[in-house]
Amino acid sequence: MQFIAFENIHLDEAASLLAIRHMYDRSINPELPSKFEEATNAKKAIEALFNEKDRFGIAAVNDSDLVGYMIGSIQTDKNRERHTWIKYAGMAIAESEDGELYRELYAEFAKKMVELGSFNHYVMIPSGNETILDAWLHLGFAYEQVHGIRDLPVSSDKVFEDIQIRLATSEDEKRIRELATVIMEHQAKSPVFAPGFIEEREDYQEGYAEIINDEAATLWLAIYQNEIVGFQVFESAAASDENLLTPESCISLVVGATVESSRGMGVSTALLNHGLAFAKKEGYKLCETDWRITNLESSRFWPKNGFKPLAYRLVRKIDPRIIWATGV
């Protein structure tokens, strides 16, 4: 078997591999969009990755046949520094191959990433594909984020009579700005330890204030004793020719939080039930959201309220001293 750079000539064969993988993934999670079981549609998703800036791909070839591929791209930002993303459509292997091929592909792929100064690696994998999950966990990756989905049954928005749910208005802007950093502050604590930079507070506040008048989003507030004690934001999750995760008629629960003093009262449940009931009336059939697996409250609340894992984001952080500490 040879490992060579992924090129345009590999697109058709890679699309067939991805379509077969997606067919298996849908046997476990039928909510996934069915159109990517066709190689012509799977190809569009791979082409989008292959056309990204600073992308790099590895092809595994056996007797001139493509039996596996891996495509990722290097990005840079304040939180993740110089890092690499392998997105959901960024890998697949032939059914005839053992899951060990994922590890071999990554070994070749990661070598190039480290040479280019990328030490933080992220990968999106299907939740129910044990072959893929086992391979990445045995590469030293760990769970970071869960992407979940649930259907929209008819539900009541009255959990406790003393909690009222209503839409945000411009009169709520001051309080919404105050609540904008609740999640950032919470996730900076143990055991998440996600950095919350003080210089980003104003950006968060501006962003949340803008949601009030955003026609594409719905900002629900929970009111207890005339005080805003929680919020949830919903917006349409647009399906596309490049996204294997998002189905049609799906709404996204973008963000939600409850103030610490009001936790345990049913605030988040009241908000969720109201938001889902409204979404169902609007014609949506599914709702997706995501959460940090180390956020204890989130990782308990969302599954308890009907969200099942659809995909995981895994992460591996490589010691950058490997550039010079080579043992020789």
Buried (B, 14 or more C-beta within 10 A) or exposed (E): EEBEEBEEEBBEBBBBBBBBBBBBBBEEBEBBBBBBBBBEBBBBBBBBBBEBEEBBBBBBBBEEEBBBBBBBBBBEEEEBBBBBBBBBBBBBBBEEBEBEBBBBBBEBBBEBBBEEEBBBBBBBBBBBBEBBBBBBBEBEBEBBBBBBBBEBEEBEBEBEEEBBBEEBEEEBBEBBBEBBBBBBEBBBEEEBEBEBEEEBBEEBBEEBBEBBEEEEBBBBBBBBEEEBBBBBBBBBBEBEEBBBBBBEBBBBBBBBBBBEEBBEBBBBBBBBBBBBBBBBEEEBBBBBBBBBBBBEBBBEBBBEBBBBBBBBBBBBBBEBEEEEEEEE
